[in-house]
Amino acid sequence: MTAPRPADPPSEDLSRLAVLHGVATSYSPSPDRSVAASATAVTLTLAALGVDASTPGAVRAALAAREGELGERLLPPTVVGWSGSPPVALAALPGGTRLRIDTEQGESRASADGLPPGVHRLTATTPDGRTATAHLIIAPPRLPAPAGRSYGLLVQLYSLLSRRSWGMGDLGDLAELAGWAGRSLGAGFVQVNPLHAAVPGTPTDPSPYRPSSRRFPDPVHLRIEDIPEAAYVEDPERLRALLERSGRLREAVLRQGALIDRDAVWELKREALELLGEVPLGPGRRAAYCDFLAGQGQALEDHATWCALAEVHGSDWHRWPTGLRDPRSAETTRARKGLMDRVDFWSRLAWLTDTQLTAAQRAGREAGMPVGIVHDLAVGVHPGGADAWAQQEYFAAGMSVGAPPDAFNARGQDWGLPPWRPDRLAESGYAPFRDLLRALFRYAGALRIDHVMGLFRLWWVPQGHPPTEGTYVRYDAEAMLAVLVLEASRAGALVIGEDLGTVEPGVREALRVRGVLGTSVLWFERDWDGDGRPLPPDGWRADCLATATTHDLPSTAARLTGEHVELRDSLGLLTRPLEEERAEAAADAGEWLSLLSRLGLLHGTGGGGDASSEEAEIQAVHRFLLRTPARMVGVWLPDGVGDRRPQNLPGTWDQYPNWRLPIADAQGRPVTLEDLAASPRLRALMEVLRGDGHEAGDGGS
């Protein structure tokens, strides 16, 4: 790869200023290389943080101001402490400083010793009369480890259609899957894709990783028939007609080879929900709805207001009338009052979706799952969506998140997601992050955090510039982790960090210390510091979710046969000759199969009888995962029926039907939830995990 070489590296003063604001002036695409960030990238990033560095004079003035501010500051905006250990920041206060701590529980204390977990208010007064206030976050030192070994299923919910789905998988299907998997398969969890609210409009971006809001779920996932008001609509014939149309959508996907059409599904569900919205809530339901409104407060009002305004003005708030671009303006207040019926409609949908999400988690726990549903937190939100509108003060204007150039992508990546400003987060006591986590933990037994490295730093790309013209911005990882551990511990939930790819030194260790599990994918687990061969089971880490594949990778069947290379070749994605790619893929699979054979893991199905060689190899892969010490083992649900196609093929946009494929068998025939429950192949694979449990985690070789 040819390294990008900025023509204008930062000056010494600009570099010092950048460091004081957490802005990197270089990055390392590999351990032995360092590349300087351009002065343009650093200057624009500082500007997004409210720092003028446009001229040498402005840099000197900003540098003097920052050094003066840090020199005079008694406390940072947010102070972090871990239960049992005094906050380090307090040790730097002058001798004789008096403390007053107003706790979250309503008490007032003069010492930080023995504080309960929570977000408290700290006031420090020095002997010379100087006073400073700060948010004080006290968190348990770590999350408890999972109670025993568990295995479970990984699935993209939209891809899991049942005979009752309206053209895509829904929360009724999720509850059914959790209940069946817990009771019949002994599964401990079901992990799903992000179910965040999407940006409305046609066509809707099908990717679940670029939502309008991460705080509120998407009502497209609702099971209409499970909403109690469905039994009392004034026009049941109209609802019955919608059910018939939904059946045609479902059959088109399952029987006619159609792709999942989210927009068509939402059109039908929205019409049904309008019908249900005309049904008065009973007293108990009304009380529950009012409790939800009160509990969600301003955040829900903002979200529902954005949805109502988007119906009138379009889904990008940057293009709305000027007064409506500010959620706190008088114009927005007047518009909200005029659209109160629609604001209530969208608020009610958020409540209904929250209710069904909670029911799905309850179904899993009642079926014996120790974890239940594992939800997925996307890296960020769409710049034109509800969260970016409602929380403008927390987002860095003119910036988006991405990745720097590396050995796999010389051009870097721009994900089009605006980053949170670390300074504003700290000033607020990390309120947006706390509120987001609290909302998700309402119905999650565990939370997977996509690109968990973003708790430490993110690659910021100035708008209008290529990703190569970006730079890293650092976040207060201790504070971010303290908030994460605090909210997860309150919910009694696990946290799984997606820490694949290039990971900054020290990140995995910091996560492990706090009880955050990592993610280990079989094909990437090699002895990279040694001979590069597949890592034997006893070389794997214990604090992780171990899987054979993910939604962004080839299915296990495709990986073992090399079909993923043929797919990428057919789409023109290969950067090397086809034969070279085939040979490398075959060698990779061959090394793993050789290890599986040496370990004695290649044999018949767990359900009795002979397996095909492919099935036997997939079962062997999962026997291997059980041999590792990993605390959680995940089975990609499509692997259970021999699906060949990835759900998402990175590097493609319209060349491949990303996020729109139903689960299918080895012949490409869509498989329903009912088919899965009756599948001998899936049951045999799951019996491997259940039947071979005696060897799970023994690290044998």
Buried (B, 14 or more C-beta within 10 A) or exposed (E): EEEBEBEEBBBEBBBBBBBBBBBBBBBBBEEEEEBBBBBBBBBBBBBBBEBBBEEEEBBBBBBEEBEEEEEEEBBBBBBBBBBEEEBEBBEEBEEEBEBBBBBBEEEEBEEBEEBEBBBBBBBBBBEEEEEBBBBBBBBBEBBEEBEEBBBBBBBBBBBBBBEBBBBBBBBBBBBBBBBBBBBEBBBBBBBBBBBBBBBBBEEBBBBBBBBBBBBBBBBBBBBBBBBBBBEEBEEEEEBEEBBEBBBEBBEBBBEEEBEBBBEBBBBBBBBBBEBBBEBEBEEEBEEBBEEBBEBBEEBBBBBBBBBBBBBEBBBBBEEBEEEBBBBEEEBBEEBBEEBEEBBBBBBBBBBBBBBBBBBBBBBBBEBEBBBBBBBBBBBBBBBBBBBBBBBBEBBBBBBBBBBBBBEEBBEBBBBBBBBBBBBBBBBBBBBBBBBBBBBBBBBBBBBBBBBBBBBBBBBBBBBEBBBBBBBBBBBBBBBBBBBBBBBBBBBEBBBBBBBBEBBBEEBBEBBBEBBBBBBBBBBEBBEEEEEEEBBBBEBBBBBBBBBBBBBBBBBBBBBBBBBBBBBBBEEEBBEEEEEEBBEEBBEBBEBBBEBBEEBEBBEEBBBEEEBEEBBBBBBBBBBBBBBBBBBBBBBBBBBBBBBBBBBBBEEBEEEBBBBBBBBBBBEEEBBBBBBBBEBEBBBBBBBBBBBBEEBBBEBBE
